[in-house]
């Protein structure tokens, strides 16, 4: 089996490492972290910084790459992905408990946590994270570099553009478009399309900033 390298050894990186190993997607995991002063995290070695990644790949230290940088830094997630997308193979983790229809498309660098449902003809774009028990209904697209918190529910024919954050237990009804760089707060209900980026919360949904 392959060795996975994860950029970022914080909480998200550690969760990805856990599922990579416990769900038997990879045999070994290593971290790259620009800020960690530790040589290992949870017994997983930190073998360098982002500037060391290309050399480490050339030296066969790992086979595939994932980004373990969380929702507070989506711009950085995108920048790192674009830096390495044509140089290093990106992996993918879809937990074995995920129900994904055979017509669904799950692109590279995606991580999907346990209990998610990905319905027919849905698309999960690259470098996106779906946390525990998200439901993505039919014919829906989740844009690249986005982050969905636990139990997000998205109905059919929805288009979520890139770098969006959907808070825990938020709900989006059918035929909605959400513009890029939008954040939806926890428990919010989206009943109308959003064409101005920013933070939205509540039910009924309201613009905050």
Secondary structure by P-SEA (a helix, b strand, c coil): cbbbbbccccaaaaaaaaaacccccccbbbbbbccccccccccccccccccaaaaaaaaccccccccccccccaaaaaaaaaaccccbbbbbbbcccccccccccccccbbbccbbbbccccccccbbbbccbbbbcccbbbbcbbbbccbbbbbcbbbbccbbbbccbbbbccbbbbccbbbbccccccccccccccccccccccccc
